[in-house]
Amino acid sequence: MIAQVDEALCRLLRPRLPAGTQIRLDPPKPAWQTESPVRSVELFLFALSDAVGEGEEGTGRCALSYLVTARAGAVREEHDLLDAALRAVLDADGTPLRMRLAKTDPAQLWCSLGMPARAGFVLLVTADAG
């Protein structure tokens, strides 16, 4: 299931990003601060949970939480990449993915990773476990 969601997200984003932009699934790492940035959108899967709604019992669905951020040579370019990714997610009518922006605060996630906060958003994707 995780590999299928990863691939579906990549297929959704790829046509909406500038040519040559990489899509990475790697976790953020402190080396980002010193290495030369490659223009990329980063999708870091950081949590999996049961997608049970209020008043429901087990649904057989799983919620996958992704931190979505961007890296580029300039902050403005990172913001443009994030904008393209956000628009792709919000305009994703007709995709088999069930997704929404999560209420998770990305700043807290960055702190827990021991890194300075960066612009980004948390995407919650619901997938069938079966």
N, C-alpha and C positions, 0 to 999 in steps of 0.2 A: 504494500500500500504506500509506504513512504517513497519508494523509488518512482511509483506512478504519479504521485502528487508533485514531486520534484520536477519530473519531466513535463507534466502539464503546465506548471508555473513557468518553466523555461520557454515552452512553446507559446504561452500567452504573452510573455514579455518581449521575446526576441524581435518580432516585427515592429514593435513600438519604440525600440531603442535605436540610437544612431548606429550606423554601420561600424563594425569593429569593436563595439562594446561587448565585453565578456559578461557572462552570468556565472557567478561562482556560488557554490554551496558550502564554502569553507567557513569555519567559525572565525570571528574576529580574533586578532592576536596583537600583542604589543608591538611586534615588528612593523605593523602598518604605519606606525608613527615615524619610522626611519627609512623604510624602503621606498623606492620610486613607485608612485602610484600608477597602476594600469587602469584605464577607464573601464569601470565595471559596476555592475549592480550585484550586491551581495545578498544572498538568501540564507540566513542562518536558522536552521531548525533547532529551537532551544527547549521546546516542551511538547509533550504528548499527554492528552487526557481524554477521559470518556466524555463524549459529547451529549451528555444527559441534560435535558432542559429541566426547568423548574417543574416539579410535580410528575416527572417521568421516571420510569425505571430504565434499566439498561437498554440502549437503543441499537447496539451493534455498530455505532458510529464513533469515530475517533476525531478529536480536535487537535490539529497540528498548528503550533504557534511558530511563526517565522519573524525574525527581525530582518527588516528590509532596509538596507542602507546602500550608499554609493561611494565610490572612490574615483578620483580624477585629479588632474594637476591643479585645479583651482576650485575653490568652494562653490563658485557660481556654476561651474560645470557639474559638480556633484548635485547641486540643487536641481539643475535641469534634468539629470538622470533620474533623480527621485521623483520629480514631477511626471516624467514619462511613465515610470513604473506605477505610480499612484493612479494616473489616468487609465492605464491598462487594466488595473484591478477594478476601478470603479466603473469602467465601461465594458465589463466582461460579460455582457448579456450573451446568452447562447453557449457559454462554456459549460462543460460538465462539472466544473469546480463550484462548490458551495463555499463562499468566502466572504469575509467582512473584516473591517478594521477592528482590532481588539482594543479594549480599554486599558491594556497593560501600558505602563509608563516605560518607554524605552530608556530613559535616563537612569532608572534604577537598574535595568539590565546591564547597561554599560558599566555602572559602578560595580556590580557583582562580578563582572569580567575583569575588573581591575584596569579599566581603560577610561580615558576621558570621553565624555558624551559627544556624540556626533548626531547629525540630522538623520532621522529614519522614522519608520513606523512599524507597528507590529500587525502582521496579517494572520488572521485565524482562518484556517481551511478545515472544513469538516469533510471527512471521507468515510465511506463504508468500510468497516473492519473485515467484512467477509469476502 
